[in-house]
Amino acid sequence: MVRKFILAAALAALSSPGFAAADQLEARLFNSAALASPYKADISDDEKVAGLSKFWSEVKYNFVFVDKLKEIDWDQQYLNYLPKVRATRSTAEYYRVLMELCARLGDGHTNVYPAKEVWDRDLARPLIKTRLMEGRVMVRDVLDAGLRAQGVAPGVEIVAVDGEPVTAYAQREIAPYQSASTKQDLDVRTYAYGFLVGAIDKRPNVRFRDASGKTFELPVQRHGIAGMMKVLTPAAPFEFRMLPGDVAYVALNTFNSDETADKFIAAFDKIAQSKALVIDLRDNGGGNSNVGFRVLATLTDKQFETGKWETRNYLPTYRAWGKPMPNFGQADENWQPDLKHQYAKPVIVLSSAATYSAAEDFLVAFDAMKRGTIVGEASGGSTGQPLMISLPGGGSARIVSKRDTYPDGKPFVGVGIQPNIQVSPTVADLRKGRDTVLEAALLTLRK
């Protein structure tokens, strides 16, 4: 009864005018509406400078990789970009400049995001899935029926854009605006996520080359956010099928919701009948780490470590005294096993440079528990807790505030989690419809 009374009183206080006013007053320190103006085609010069200043300040005091700020001289970067933002003639152009500045931080969890209107009109993209493979830009999938009808299909190579060699185009037009933690991360963002992004009313002329060596050129239509989500969102969060040899294949394509783990648990009885399990994280860009840990809890009967973390511990008076300010850090809580669902047979996990964030937290715990083998490519090398901030013109940014490591302190951010068996997909196998990495995993299980 006492607890119910306290809860009711707390809820009443939260909904009171006095609390709302206090909450609004508190928000003025970091989230003032003054620097969260709505989208306009061209916000004022004052708003542009204020937005740059807010981003610079929040990075300076919250970005966890302080050595990077020193290396690039963050204050000098601010001065360098003041005339650039003043010279912009639209909100879209302004955000492009902020994205370029953000990319200099070299962190995949620190990003600038324009308003929806900018994404829809100025950062649209074709309905083609691409990737860099053996130094070549290859089509992985085509969601545009018109392009398919004209011969654009998986295995076709892109060799030029608007007459410019494809690599030169990508390095000039795409790469400078991509925030990435590693080279493999930058390649994914440049040649997969951001490739061919641009104005929705312009159609880039793309030169393709098929397996026979025949080239053909087509104008490619771009689509706004709805189309982009078709390309970047997995078809299904969870996939399961049985492979020859009684091997269970499970693709965990996202950790954005509990649905992935829920479906794994729902299929567990069937999975448990297999002789071995392959877990595919190659297209998992992350989400909530706990979703992945629920799956890992079925692979061991013991509690397991999930990593260590640290964040900055800024003390103004220590700075005034000239005293060092060591980071605050601790180990994550150990995760308990799921004793109702236990899989004790061989396990292989597939990874790629697109394996990211919470999916890397999964890899770290799996690797540390010595439960099985990682096959494929090094992961993207970026995770952490971003701090979200609003910016003028309807945009926002996030700034990584937490550095994560293996339980023993071994770093993987900025490096990537290395597979036990390195295997990269090949152009030849893509054109034959073969999965290079999965075949290597199955061969490993047969040894």
Buried (B, 14 or more C-beta within 10 A) or exposed (E): EEEEEEEEEEEEEEEEEEEEEEEEEEEEEEBEEEBBBEBBEBBEEEBBBBBBBBBBEBBBEBBBBBEBBEEEEBEEBBEEBBEBBEEBEBBBBBBBBBBBBBBBBBBBBBBBBBBEBBBBBBBBBBBBBBBBBEEBBBBBBBBBEEBBEEEBBBBBBBBBBBEBEBBEBBEEBBBEBBBBBBEBBBBBBBBBBBBBBBEBEEBBEBBBBBBEEEEEEBEBBBBBBEBBEBBEEBEEBBBBEEBEEEBBBBBBBBBBEBBBBBBBBEBBEEBBEBEBBBBBBBBBBBBBBBBBBBBBBBBBEEEBBBBBBBBBEEEEEEEEEEEEEEBEBEBBEEBEBBEEBBBEBBBBBBBBBBBBBBBBBBBBBBBBBEBBBBBBBBBBBBBBBBBEBBBBBBBBBBBBBBBBBBBEEBEBBBBBBBBEBEBBBBBEBBBEEEBBBBEBBBEBBEE
